[in-house]
Amino acid sequence: MLALAPPQARGTGGEIPALAELGGSCLVQRLLTTLSQFSLPAPLVLTRESAVPRMRRVLGPRIEVRGAEGGRRRALTAVLSSIQEHAVMVLDAERALTPASVITDVLSGADESVDAVVPVIPLTDSVKLTSGSGLRNVDRSTLASLQSPRLLRREVLEQALASTTDDEADEILAALVCGARVRTVHGSHAGFAVVDRLGLWQAQIALGLARDTSHRHGLTRRH
């Protein structure tokens, strides 16, 4: 299992979102606690070299933390050469509130007929197609947002990563381009990505640590 923990995100004042304190434990600790409910190999946490010391202090000696420079593709490529598993589960630490039921569904969805399993949720935002003649509505019923965790056959993940030069490429999308058989399972709106101060506020609301006051007129959010 590979847990990707970006060291910093936009609008966080230099804070590491995955290490944000929420009710006595940080996001990445909450993710690891959820994972401990399953009989899975010990997780490997990947983050930038600059964030490794702090991540190790927070997680302690029982969790392996490695530094990997570059974007998502480079980080995954670098670590694959040092692990032996035939299947790899990739988790995004910023989606630390993902419920255990989603992980169960991802694991249950894996069999010989597919190369990868990923949770998705229906797309609710309005989507427009731009062209020279203006904007056109896109049928949202045909669209979905990819979440985490992603479970992929090792050889499929390696092929997907090698097929692109985009260092921030999504491994599932790259696998689809390579012809991989990808199964989707139901995700959860609780598995949203915490990537900025607004996301941290939403996480506090989800955990009952803050009230949702967005309905109040005249409220100004600081970003």
Solvent accessible surface area in square Angstrom, and as a share of the most:
residue,aa,sasa,rsa
1,M,26,0.11
2,L,1,0.01
3,A,0,0.00
4,L,16,0.08
5,A,3,0.02
6,P,58,0.36
7,P,26,0.16
8,Q,109,0.49
9,A,22,0.17
10,R,170,0.62
11,G,40,0.39
12,T,3,0.02
13,G,74,0.71
14,G,43,0.42
15,E,57,0.26
16,I,15,0.07
17,P,6,0.04
18,A,2,0.02
19,L,8,0.04
20,A,10,0.07
21,E,116,0.52
22,L,5,0.02
23,G,55,0.53
24,G,64,0.62
25,S,30,0.20
26,C,3,0.02
27,L,0,0.00
28,V,0,0.00
29,Q,57,0.25
30,R,59,0.21
31,L,3,0.01
32,L,22,0.11
33,T,89,0.52
34,T,20,0.12
35,L,6,0.03
36,S,86,0.55
37,Q,125,0.56
38,F,42,0.18
39,S,122,0.79
40,L,50,0.25
41,P,72,0.45
42,A,86,0.67
43,P,20,0.13
44,L,11,0.05
45,V,0,0.00
46,L,6,0.03
47,T,7,0.04
48,R,93,0.34
49,E,93,0.42
50,S,101,0.65
51,A,4,0.03
52,V,10,0.05
53,P,72,0.46
54,R,87,0.32
55,M,0,0.00
56,R,128,0.47
57,R,175,0.64
58,V,53,0.30
59,L,23,0.11
60,G,23,0.22
61,P,140,0.88
62,R,224,0.82
63,I,37,0.19
64,E,88,0.39
65,V,3,0.02
66,R,73,0.27
67,G,24,0.23
68,A,14,0.11
69,E,87,0.39
70,G,19,0.18
71,G,8,0.08
72,R,48,0.18
73,R,49,0.18
74,R,125,0.46
75,A,10,0.08
76,L,0,0.00
77,T,67,0.39
78,A,63,0.49
79,V,5,0.03
80,L,6,0.03
81,S,92,0.60
82,S,57,0.37
83,I,26,0.13
84,Q,146,0.65
85,E,72,0.32
86,H,158,0.71
87,A,51,0.40
88,V,1,0.01
89,M,7,0.03
90,V,0,0.00
91,L,3,0.02
92,D,9,0.05
93,A,0,0.00
94,E,29,0.13
95,R,47,0.17
96,A,3,0.02
97,L,27,0.14
98,T,8,0.04
99,P,45,0.29
100,A,28,0.21
101,S,69,0.45
102,V,5,0.03
103,I,0,0.00
104,T,62,0.36
105,D,58,0.30
106,V,0,0.00
107,L,55,0.27
108,S,86,0.56
109,G,9,0.08
110,A,46,0.35
111,D,70,0.36
112,E,145,0.65
113,S,60,0.39
114,V,14,0.08
115,D,20,0.10
116,A,1,0.01
117,V,1,0.01
118,V,1,0.00
119,P,0,0.00
120,V,25,0.14
121,I,27,0.14
122,P,94,0.59
123,L,48,0.24
124,T,92,0.53
125,D,101,0.52
126,S,80,0.51
127,V,43,0.25
128,K,97,0.41
129,L,82,0.41
130,T,100,0.58
131,S,70,0.45
132,G,94,0.91
133,S,115,0.74
134,G,34,0.32
135,L,125,0.62
136,R,151,0.55
137,N,105,0.54
138,V,44,0.26
139,D,89,0.46
140,R,110,0.40
141,S,99,0.64
142,T,101,0.59
143,L,62,0.31
144,A,55,0.43
145,S,38,0.24
146,L,44,0.22
147,Q,6,0.02
148,S,4,0.02
149,P,1,0.01
150,R,11,0.04
151,L,23,0.12
152,L,2,0.01
153,R,59,0.22
154,R,45,0.16
155,E,105,0.47
156,V,15,0.09
157,L,0,0.00
158,E,71,0.32
159,Q,101,0.45
160,A,0,0.00
161,L,6,0.03
162,A,88,0.68
163,S,63,0.40
164,T,33,0.19
165,T,130,0.76
166,D,80,0.41
167,D,36,0.19
168,E,117,0.52
169,A,16,0.12
170,D,36,0.19
171,E,1,0.00
172,I,1,0.00
173,L,97,0.48
174,A,10,0.08
175,A,0,0.00
176,L,87,0.43
177,V,130,0.75
178,C,44,0.27
179,G,60,0.57
180,A,17,0.13
181,R,120,0.44
182,V,34,0.19
183,R,82,0.30
184,T,79,0.46
185,V,26,0.15
186,H,156,0.70
187,G,19,0.18
188,S,25,0.16
189,H,121,0.54
190,A,41,0.32
191,G,1,0.01
192,F,50,0.21
193,A,33,0.25
194,V,1,0.00
195,V,39,0.22
196,D,33,0.17
197,R,113,0.41
198,L,47,0.24
199,G,4,0.03
200,L,26,0.13
201,W,56,0.20
202,Q,75,0.33
203,A,0,0.00
204,Q,64,0.28
205,I,49,0.25
206,A,62,0.48
207,L,59,0.30
208,G,64,0.62
209,L,87,0.43
210,A,33,0.26
211,R,193,0.70
212,D,73,0.38
213,T,25,0.15
214,S,50,0.32
215,H,140,0.62
216,R,135,0.49
217,H,185,0.83
218,G,80,0.77
219,L,75,0.37
220,T,113,0.66
221,R,97,0.35
222,R,222,0.81
223,H,142,0.63
